[in-house]
Amino acid sequence: MTSHLPVLAAQNGGEPGVGGILLWVALPYVTIAVFVLGHIWRYRYDKFGWTTRSSQLYERRLLRIGSPLFHFGILVVALGHVGGLLIPDRWTEAVGVTEHMYHVVAVVLGTIAGFCTL
């Protein structure tokens, strides 16, 4: 388990604490389960159903600006995480991207995307 949480393990003398395991191992699975089960429940039991009517949302000027920004930010965050997990280190090193440069670009793009979702 220490290989999954190297920073937390280093801070606690080689073993990750219970709080670290709950935060970084259990919580992501709980949120994914709530997301999936919530969608299933809403699809089966919501008496109003799912609609694509969003004209009332776009009547407000602030939402006309904020909604596309939010969706852009979420898309960049999702693609960044998927790309970070799927692209091997060998590929980034082969094109001349150092580990430091990789992390700086990830932090900068992630920060911009995070502010877009606010």
Order of alpha helices (4+ residues) and beta strands (2+ residues): alpha-alpha-alpha-alpha-alpha-alpha
